Every structure is written in C-alpha cells, then in structure tokens.
Amino acid sequence: MDDSDLARLRACPHCDALYRLPELAPRERADCARCGATLIAPQVRAFSRSFALAITALILMAGAVFGPFLDLSTAGMQSRASVLDAIEAFSDGVMFPLSLAVGALIVVIPALRLALIAYTLGPMLRGGAPWPRAGQAFRLAEQLKPWSMAEIFLIGVAVALVKVAGLATVHPGIAFWALCLLVLVTVLQDTSMDKETVWHAIETRRGKPDGSFGAAERPTAATPAMAKRA
Ligand SMILES: [Zn+2]
C-alpha cells in the first residue's frame, strides 16, 4: 500500500468503520453504510457555504473594528470608543507590546485566517482548480486557529460592561453587535467546514484547468461497502 492508497482511507467519525473512498463528483456525498454518518459532504454546497460565511465574517470584522463600539455617559460627560481606540490605548511606552498583541489576536490574525480560507475555497466553488499555494494557505489558516481570539475579547468586554454599568450609562454601538455576530458566524464557519473534504479537493484538483472536472472526479461505481447518494 503506497501513500496515495493511505490518503484515500477514511474512518467514519462516529463508528470508526474504515473505508477506501470512491471518487466523488462535486455534488455527491458519501455516507457510512453502518451508521449513516456523512463521510464526505457535497463539495459544491459545503464550499459555497463556508466561503460565504468567511466573507460575511470579514465584512463584520471591518464593521466591528471601525464602527463605534461603546457609548458611555455619566454626569453629563460622554465618551465614545471603538475597538481601534482600545488597541491604541496601550500604544505608548512600555505597554506597546500589549497593544501589538491585542491588535494581532483580535483583528489581524482572525482577519488573515478568514482571508486565507476565502483564498483556498474561492477558486474551487465551481469545481475549478485551487490557486497556487492553496495547500500552504489552508494549512496556515488551520495553524492560526488557536490564536484567533475575537471571542475572548468579547467575553472581556462583557465582564467590563457589567462592572461599568453601575457607574455610567452604557450604550453598545453598531460595532459591538457586529462583533457579537462575528463570533457567531466564525463558530458556524468553523463547524460547517469539512477540512478533510477541502484537503481532498486541493489534492485532486491540483493542476486542472478552471471550471472542469478531471477524470478522477467523475462519478464512478462506489465500493460495495459504501453508500453513495447524489
Ligand atoms: Zn459509521
């Protein structure tokens, strides 16, 4: 058994039954014959959903960073802050590294991750070949996942809000709601994306002209143990 044989083996995520994957067309799916769990989701639909969620998250990210985040008012004084203000608040003197870390962890890394996912999936939406270095881009997106901390920032903000609410009137701005939505969309994006399917598509479509499905992706007979549905 060589490497390409090994790459085609897939264990069912629920019951551990081992399958040799058949070649699937982009609109076909493969289910476990024993427990019915999805082994490979239809690529076309899965890719467009993940791609759309990544783009949505990028737009929400822009709104969350540049829009007004909080309005504070107390005793006739009013103050307005954005996420950018929060990052810049530490930009003087010894706290500068903290400012850099906050900016990287809550804005730059999450945005870079989403852009890398969009770069990987975009060209493959209609069955085309991946762009150059799509494999590296997707791997980097996976490696950055633990460092993408927009939701941690939101938890911090929520805790701070509870403390400040007793001292001043707090009005969450549009950026606050954008960040809440962003966290939700990012979770949806992460859970909806079948990484194995993405890797499989990157491998099998490499070097093919755009918009065409190569011989390896045309539907073929399924192995006897595999239930296959269009
Ligand atoms: Zn199973």
Residues whose N, C-alpha, C, O or C-beta is under 5 A from the ligand:
A	BS01	ZN	C12 H14 C15 D16 A17 C32 R34 C35 G36 A37
